[in-house]
Amino acid sequence: MAAITSTNVANAIVKLVAAEALPVLVGNLVMGNLVNRDYEPALAQAGDTINVPIPPTMVANNILEGGTVQPQNPSLGNAQITLNTHAESTFQIPDVTKVLAVPDLLRIYMEPAVAAIAQKIESDLMGLYAGFTANAPVGTPGTPITEATIDAAETALFLAKAPPSEQKYLVVDANTYSTWRQIPRFSEFQSAGDAGLRAMIDGTIGKLKDFFVFRSQFVERTGSAPVTTHNLAFTRSALGLVIRRLPQPLPGTGAIAEYAELGNFGMRVVMSYQPNTLAQQFTVDVLYGCGVLRNAAGVQVNT
């Protein structure tokens, strides 16, 4: 049986913090859970560029009897996403040994720190609305959403040949979500079935007009009188979130790091001692970049 040492305890604490980090992050994400996530446990630095391959476009050839096939030389598409965001959230715990004895204490410290990183990721993804230029925006700025606007968004993605096998998402702000729930045809059981029942009792819209509907606190707003709310309709392949590992601290520097990885998400947790405050400092950080992968697979839904 291995002896219990200060080193073992320190490593155990960092692993415990790392294990608690990612479930909190994933639970606080909306957009981050819907877009195409590209994660590899490869070390990277801020500013590195990642090439995300995009499937090429192919055509079908009608081969006649006695004819020959027509070889194609498709060009593999490529989207370059720069790892331009190193988001971190740091907190200190005066008596870190209490964390091992009282796990709920760790949760009290961890949840606000990780939620702050999740909010940063959400805000950056919602800020990509301007990259959807292939499809004309639907809806009218400063005007509540209507059934016709929702229908126009779904039609735009269909005409852009969004793969039928890919789920369609519509992420809206709180006011738009509230207005949607009050559209009579969507909030009554006799017209919307179970979806209307959920809207009335649970307050959730679920799936309507082939969209899975979500609300976010980080939908972008621009302009004034009227303010334009840039809700987003898209498929998973429209946006990409690229995450890479950050390097371990140099040995002998007094810092211990552990990686937390779950569902194409990866974070680093670093523990170090701060002599000025006589406390253990924890830094939860993530290196990522996001961008538009398929311009035609998204459309702005303005309200």
N, C-alpha and C positions, 0 to 999 in steps of 0.2 A: 504494500500500500504506500502510495506516494506521501511524503511528508507535506504538511500544510506550511507554506512559507508566505512571506509578504508578497513575493512575486506571483505565486499562484493566486492569492487573493486578489491582487491587482488585475491580473488577466481575467479572473472570473467576473469581477465587477464590470469590466469593459464589455465582455461578452454578454452579460446580462443587459446592459444598457443597449447594446446593438440589437439584441433580440427583441427589445421592446420598441425600437425605433421605427422599423419599416411598417408593421401593421398599423401604427398610428398614421404614418404618411399616406399609405394606400387608402385608409379610411377617410382621409380628408380631401382626397382628390376627386374631381369630376372629370375634367378634360383629360387629365393625365391617365385616367383609366380607359378612355375611349379612343385615343389616338394610337397610331402605330409606334410602338416602343422598340427601340434598338438598344440593347444592352449587351456588352461583352465585358468579362472580367479582365480587360486589358488596361494597363496603366496608361494614363494620358495626362496632358497638361492643359491648362486654360489657353485657348487660342488654336488648339489643334483642329484640323478639318477632317470630318468623317464623311466618306462617300457611301451613300445609301443607294443600293441598286433598285431600279424601277423596271418591271417587266416590259419588254418591247411590244410593239403593235404588230400583229401578224394578219395576213389576208388568206382567204380560202380560194383555192384554184379548182375549177371544174375540169377534171381530167377526162378527156374523151377516150373512147376505145382505141387502143393503139397509140395513145399519146404518151407524153412523158411528164414527169413531175417538174414543177418550177421551183428550184431551190431559192430560198430567201436568205438574205443576209441581214437579219434584224440587228438593230443597234440597241444594246442594253442601255436603258435610260439611267441617269445618275443624278441624284440630288445631293448637293454638298451642304452639310450642316456643320457650323462652327461651334465648338465647345466654348462658348463665350460667357458662360455664367457659372461662377463658383459661389454657390449659396451656402451660407453657414449660419448656425444659431448656437450660441455659447451660453452656458450657465455654470454656476459654481455650487458645490454642496460642501458645507463646512465639515460635517461628520459623515464621510462616505460609507463607513461601515454600517450605518443604520440602513443603508439601501438593501443590504443582504438580509437584514432582519425584518425590514418592513417594505415589502415590494410595492405597496401602494404609494409610498413616499417617492419612489422612482417615477411612477406614473405621473405624479403631480408635477415633477420637474420636466419630464420628457414631453408630455403632450403639447404644452404651449410652444416648446422649441421646434418640434417636428412639424406642428401645424403651421408655423411661420414659414418653413421651407415649402410646404405644400401650397400655401397661398402664393408664394413667389412663382412657383411652376405654373399654377393656374393662370395667374395674371399674364405671364409671358405667352402662354398658349392662346389665350383669348386675344392678345394683342396682334396675332397673325391675321386678323380679319382682312387687312388691306391687301394681303397676298392673293386673295381670291378675286381674280380679275377676269377669268375665262367666262364666267357666267355673270350676267347683269344682276345687280342687287334687286331683291324683291321687297315689297312693302314701302311705306311712306314714312320718312322721319317725323317723329313727334306724333304719330298716329297709332292708336292701339292696334294690336294684331287682329286679323280677321281670318275666317276660314279660307277666303280667297287667297290671302297671302301665304298661308301654310300650303295650300294646294299648288300655288305657283312655285314654291321652293322645291316641292317633291317633283313637279314636272320638269323643272330646270335640271335636276340631277339625273332624271330619266333621259332627257334629251342629250345630256352630256355623256351618256352611255356608262353611267356608274354601274358596276357589276351588280346584277340582281342578288347575287349570293352574299353581298356585303350589307350589313345592317346600316341603316341611315339614322343619324343622330341629329337632334335639334337642341342646342343649348341656349337658353334664354335667361334674361334677368328676372328679378322677383316680380316686377310689375307686369311684364309680359306673361309670365307664368300664371299670375293671378287673373289677368284678363282672359287667358285661354280657358281657365277652369270655369269662367262665367259665360262662355259662349253656349247658348241654350242647347244646340245640337250635340255638344261634347259633354255636357254635364247632366244629362237626363238618361235614365236607364232605358227608356223606350226608344231613344234615338241612337245611343252610343253603347248600349249593353253594359258589360262589365266595366268598360273604361269609364262610362258615366257614373257608375256606382262607386268606383274608386275615387273619382274626382270629388264626389259629394261626401263620402265617409272618410276615406283615408287622406284626401287632399292631394293625391298623386295622379298625374295624367297617364303615365304608362306609355302605351303605344297607340298613336293615332295617325292617320294619313301616311302610314308606313314609316313614321318617325318614332324612335324612342326619345321621349322628351325629358330633359333635365334642366334644372335651374342652377345658376351660378351667381355668386356675389361679385364676380370679377369680369362680367361682360363690359366691354369697352363702351364709353360714351364720349362723343365729340360734339363740338359746335355749341351754339346757344340760340334759343328762340327760333326754331325748335332744336332741342337736343336730339341727336341721332344715337339710338341704341343699336349697337352692332351685334345682334344675335347671329349665331352661326348654325348652318345646316351643312352636314358633311358626312362622308363615310370614313371608315378607319384609315384608309390609305391616303386621305387628303393631307393629313398632318403627321409629322414625325417628331418624336421626343428621343433624343440620343443621350445616353448616360454612360459614362466611363469611370473606372476606378481612379481614385487619387493615390499617389504614392504613400508608402509607409513613412513615418518619421525616421530620421536618422538614428541608428542605435546609439545608446548612451546619452541621449539628450533629455531623458527623464519623461518622455511621452510614450504612451502605449496606445496602439490603434487596433481596431477590429472592424471588419467589413460586415455589413448587413445587406443581404441580397434576397429578394423575393419577387417573383413574377415580373422579371425584366426591369426591376428597380434595384439600384445599388447605392448605398450610402457608406460613409466612413464615420466612425466614432473614435475620437481621440481623447484620452484622459491624461492630464498633466497636473503637476502640483504648482500652486501659486503661493510663493512664500510671503508676498505682501499681504495677502488676506488669510493665510493659513488654511486654505481650502483646496479641494480637488476641483479642477476645472474640466468640464466636458464640452467638446465641440462636435456637433453633428453637422457634417457638410456633404455636399453632393456637387459633382461637376457635370454639367449638362448643356445641351443646346437644342433648339427647336426650330422648325421651319416648315414650309409648305412642300409637300412631296408631289401631289397631283393637283394642279390648279383647278382642273375641271371637276374635281370630286367635291367641291365645296361652293357654297353660295352664301352671301350676306343676306340676312333677313332683318331689315331695318324697321324699327318702330320708334 
